[in-house]
Amino acid sequence: MPSMTLHATLTLDASGGSLCRMTSQQRWTAERIPDQTGRVFVVTGANSGLGLATTRALARRGGRVILAVRDEEKGRRAADRLTAAQPDARLEVRRLDLADLDSVRAFAEKLRADHARLDVLVNNAGVMAPPRTLSPQGHEVQFAANHLGHFALTAQLLDLLTAGSDPRVVTVSSPNHRKAQLYFDDLTGERRYSPMGYYNQSKLANAVFGHELHRRLSEARSPVRSLLAHPGYTATNLQTDGPVALVAVLFGRLLKPLAQTPDQGALPQLYAATEPEARGGEFIGPDGRGELRGAPTRVQLAARAADAATGRRLWEVSEQATGVRFAFPASR
């Protein structure tokens, strides 16, 4: 039987307003994921780190997982490793470059041609602290890959999600969203780019998007739920795969011994994706000190992330930048 943990966490309610208190509960582990047989998942960035850990856990519980990856060869190797350990795993590998809106459109069109429904979309993939780079459409690459690509992908898969069973969108943010700001007057970083500052901006954009999506889905009485999650401090290649040298040394080497494993870090997004008691609008993170590690629990969203005016503004900016608009089907 899982051990018990007592914790009381303050969290914004689904409307972003009053605070509610979470009381004692069992520590949640991957062993508590319900049977996912027959359910279809898309996990972005699924070939490594949190995405790979999420894919592995879902496949073990019977889920059919579509690995949405920028590098198909790496994706196939990851799928082969998973299948070698679990021969009955149901996996598909599909190319998706979230920084390129043409790739997002092609991925969504192909998925819609091949699948009649989608149960869960896990917006997990991320780029962290590279030198200033622009996407093919001219957007700063972290804002493009971490936010705009997921915004466009979610919009273009919303009809498949609406047809799903207990459908959910899980968007992965970071505690860094609490110290970030949105540079609406300089989203490309042309005037004042800093690698970590613009990474933090993208994580705030994730948080704002997830919350605003929840508000709009609720208003439309859609069956789709939007939840947010963050992994705490987890050792993945996000910190070492191409960022500026200082970030790679600090996070990839000096602080790595303090980090959780990807299997541990993936628990909040797995909880958000599968736990029957998870509710739309919740933000799930680790329950340990500073939310750096621990079992999944509801955590507090920064007030600026729940601000209605900020949500509307980011939504409008994102529609303009992607050329994509959401169509919110009503409840079935």
C-alpha positions in Angstrom: 0.0 0.0 0.0 1.4 3.5 -0.8 2.7 5.5 2.1 0.6 8.4 3.3 1.7 12.0 3.2 0.0 15.0 4.8 0.2 18.3 3.1 -2.0 21.4 2.8 -1.5 23.5 -0.3 -3.1 26.7 -1.2 -4.2 26.9 -4.9 -6.3 29.2 -7.1 -9.7 27.7 -7.8 -10.8 27.0 -11.4 -11.8 30.6 -11.9 -8.5 32.0 -10.7 -10.2 33.7 -7.8 -10.5 32.5 -4.3 -8.1 30.1 -2.7 -9.1 26.6 -1.6 -7.2 24.1 0.6 -6.1 20.7 -0.3 -6.0 18.3 2.6 -4.3 15.0 3.3 -4.1 12.3 0.6 -2.2 9.3 -0.4 1.0 9.9 -2.3 0.2 9.4 -5.9 2.5 7.2 -8.0 2.5 5.9 -11.5 1.1 2.6 -10.1 -2.1 4.5 -9.4 -2.7 5.3 -13.1 -6.1 3.7 -14.1 -6.3 1.3 -17.0 -5.9 3.3 -20.2 -6.8 0.6 -22.7 -8.5 2.0 -25.7 -7.4 5.6 -25.0 -5.4 7.6 -27.4 -2.7 10.1 -26.3 -0.4 12.5 -28.1 2.7 13.4 -26.2 4.9 16.1 -27.7 8.7 15.7 -27.1 8.1 12.1 -26.4 11.6 10.7 -27.4 13.4 11.8 -24.2 13.1 13.2 -20.7 9.7 13.9 -19.3 8.0 13.0 -22.6 9.6 9.6 -22.8 8.8 8.9 -19.1 5.2 9.9 -19.7 4.9 7.7 -22.8 6.4 4.7 -21.0 3.9 5.1 -18.1 0.9 5.5 -20.3 1.9 2.5 -22.5 2.3 0.3 -19.5 -1.3 1.0 -18.6 -2.6 0.1 -22.0 -2.7 3.6 -23.7 -2.0 4.0 -27.4 0.6 6.8 -27.5 1.5 8.9 -30.5 5.1 10.1 -30.0 5.2 13.6 -31.6 8.9 14.3 -32.1 11.1 16.7 -34.1 13.6 14.0 -35.0 11.8 10.9 -36.3 14.9 8.7 -36.1 15.3 9.5 -32.4 11.6 8.9 -32.0 11.8 5.5 -33.6 14.8 4.5 -31.4 12.9 5.6 -28.3 9.9 3.6 -29.4 12.0 0.5 -30.1 13.5 0.7 -26.6 10.0 0.9 -25.1 8.7 -1.9 -27.2 11.7 -4.1 -26.3 10.8 -3.7 -22.6 7.1 -4.0 -23.3 6.3 -5.9 -26.4 2.5 -5.1 -26.3 3.1 -1.3 -26.2 1.0 0.5 -28.7 3.1 3.3 -30.1 3.2 5.5 -33.2 6.0 7.9 -34.1 5.2 11.1 -36.0 7.2 14.1 -36.9 6.3 17.4 -35.3 8.5 20.5 -35.2 6.6 22.8 -32.8 8.8 25.8 -33.8 7.5 25.5 -37.4 3.8 26.3 -37.8 3.8 24.5 -41.2 5.0 21.3 -39.4 2.3 21.7 -36.8 -0.4 22.0 -39.5 0.9 19.0 -41.4 1.0 16.9 -38.2 -2.6 17.9 -37.3 -3.9 17.2 -40.7 -2.3 13.8 -40.9 -3.5 12.9 -37.4 -7.1 13.9 -38.3 -7.0 11.8 -41.4 -5.8 8.7 -39.5 -7.7 9.0 -36.2 -11.4 9.7 -35.4 -10.7 10.9 -31.9 -8.1 11.8 -29.4 -8.5 11.4 -25.6 -5.5 13.4 -24.2 -3.0 15.9 -25.6 0.1 16.4 -23.4 1.8 19.6 -24.4 5.2 18.6 -23.0 8.0 19.5 -25.5 10.2 22.4 -24.7 13.3 24.4 -25.7 15.4 26.0 -23.0 17.7 29.0 -23.1 19.3 28.8 -26.6 21.1 31.8 -28.1 18.6 34.1 -29.8 17.1 32.2 -32.7 14.0 32.9 -34.9 11.6 30.2 -36.1 10.8 29.8 -39.8 7.9 32.2 -39.3 10.1 34.8 -37.6 9.1 34.2 -33.9 11.6 33.8 -31.1 12.2 30.1 -31.0 11.4 29.5 -27.3 8.1 31.4 -27.6 7.5 29.6 -30.9 8.2 26.0 -29.8 7.1 26.2 -26.2 3.9 28.2 -26.6 2.8 29.1 -30.2 3.3 25.6 -31.5 1.3 24.1 -28.7 -1.4 26.8 -29.0 -1.8 26.0 -32.7 -1.6 22.2 -32.2 -4.3 22.3 -29.5 -6.6 24.4 -31.7 -6.2 22.1 -34.7 -6.8 19.0 -32.6 -9.7 20.3 -30.6 -12.4 18.5 -32.7 -10.6 15.2 -32.2 -10.4 15.9 -28.4 -14.1 16.8 -28.3 -14.9 13.3 -29.8 -12.7 11.6 -27.1 -13.5 10.0 -23.8 -12.8 12.1 -20.8 -10.7 14.4 -23.0 -8.0 16.5 -21.6 -5.3 19.0 -22.6 -2.3 19.0 -20.3 0.1 21.9 -20.7 3.5 21.7 -19.0 4.7 24.9 -17.4 7.3 25.6 -14.7 7.7 27.3 -11.3 9.7 29.9 -13.3 6.4 31.3 -14.6 6.0 33.0 -11.3 9.1 35.2 -11.9 8.4 35.9 -15.6 6.8 38.6 -17.6 5.4 38.7 -21.1 7.3 41.1 -23.3 4.4 42.0 -25.5 6.4 45.0 -26.9 9.4 42.8 -27.8 8.2 39.1 -28.2 11.1 38.3 -30.6 13.8 39.6 -28.3 15.2 41.9 -30.8 15.9 44.7 -28.3 16.7 42.9 -25.0 17.0 39.2 -25.4 18.2 37.0 -22.5 18.1 33.2 -22.8 16.6 32.5 -19.4 14.4 35.5 -19.4 12.7 34.4 -22.7 12.5 30.8 -21.5 10.7 32.1 -18.4 8.4 34.1 -20.7 7.5 31.0 -22.6 6.7 29.1 -19.4 4.4 32.0 -18.3 2.8 31.9 -21.7 2.1 28.1 -21.1 0.5 28.9 -17.8 -1.6 31.8 -19.2 -2.7 29.6 -22.1 -3.7 26.6 -20.0 -5.7 28.8 -17.7 -7.4 30.8 -20.4 -8.1 27.6 -22.4 -9.9 26.3 -19.3 -11.9 29.4 -19.0 -13.0 29.3 -22.6 -13.7 25.6 -22.6 -15.9 26.0 -19.5 -17.7 28.9 -21.0 -18.5 26.8 -24.1 -19.6 23.9 -21.9 -17.1 21.7 -23.8 -16.3 18.2 -22.5 -12.6 18.9 -22.9 -10.7 19.8 -19.8 -7.5 22.0 -19.7 -5.0 21.3 -16.9 -1.5 22.6 -16.1 1.4 20.7 -14.6 5.1 21.3 -13.8 7.8 18.7 -13.0 9.7 20.6 -10.3 13.5 20.2 -10.7 14.1 17.2 -13.0 17.2 16.1 -14.7 16.6 16.0 -18.4 18.5 17.0 -21.6 16.4 20.2 -21.7 19.1 21.8 -19.6 22.1 20.4 -21.5 20.9 20.0 -25.1 22.1 23.2 -26.7 21.6 26.0 -24.1 24.1 28.7 -23.3 27.1 27.4 -21.5 26.3 28.9 -18.1 22.9 27.3 -18.0 24.3 24.0 -19.1 27.0 24.1 -16.3 24.6 25.3 -13.6 21.6 23.0 -14.3 23.2 20.2 -16.2 26.2 19.6 -13.9 26.3 21.5 -10.6 22.7 21.1 -9.6 22.0 17.7 -11.3 22.5 15.6 -8.1 19.6 17.5 -6.5 17.2 16.8 -9.3 14.5 14.1 -9.7 14.6 11.5 -12.3 12.3 11.9 -15.4 10.1 9.2 -14.1 9.5 11.1 -10.9 9.3 14.5 -12.7 6.6 13.2 -15.0 4.2 12.3 -12.2 2.4 15.7 -12.2 1.6 15.6 -15.9 0.6 11.9 -15.6 -1.8 12.8 -12.7 -3.3 15.6 -14.8 -3.7 13.3 -17.8 -5.2 10.3 -16.1 -6.4 10.8 -12.5 -10.2 10.6 -12.5 -10.4 13.2 -9.7 -8.3 15.8 -11.5 -10.4 18.8 -12.5 -10.2 21.4 -15.3 -8.2 24.5 -14.3 -6.0 22.7 -11.8 -2.2 23.2 -11.7 -0.4 20.1 -10.6 3.2 20.1 -9.3 5.4 18.3 -6.7 4.4 18.6 -3.0 8.0 19.0 -1.6 9.6 22.2 -0.4 9.8 24.8 -3.1 7.9 22.4 -5.4 11.2 21.1 -6.5 10.4 17.4 -6.0 7.8 15.1 -4.5 4.4 13.6 -5.2 1.8 15.4 -7.3 -0.5 17.9 -5.6 -2.4 21.0 -6.6 -0.2 24.0 -6.5 -0.7 27.8 -6.9 -0.8 29.5 -10.2 0.8 33.0 -10.3 -1.8 35.8 -10.1 -0.5 37.2 -13.4 -1.1 33.9 -15.1 -4.7 33.9 -14.1 -5.3 37.6 -15.0 -8.2 37.8 -17.4 -6.9 40.7 -19.4 -3.5 39.1 -19.8 -5.2 35.9 -20.9 -7.2 37.7 -23.6 -4.2 39.6 -24.8 -2.0 36.6 -25.1 -4.8 34.7 -26.9 -5.2 37.5 -29.5 -1.5 37.8 -30.0 -1.2 34.0 -30.4 -4.1 33.9 -33.0 -2.4 36.6 -35.0 1.0 35.0 -34.8 -0.2 31.5 -35.8 -3.1 32.3 -38.1 -5.1 29.7 -36.1 -8.4 30.2 -34.3 -10.1 27.9 -31.8 -13.6 26.6 -32.6 -15.2 25.5 -29.3 -17.7 22.7 -29.9 -20.4 22.5 -27.2 -20.9 19.5 -25.0 -22.1 16.3 -26.7 
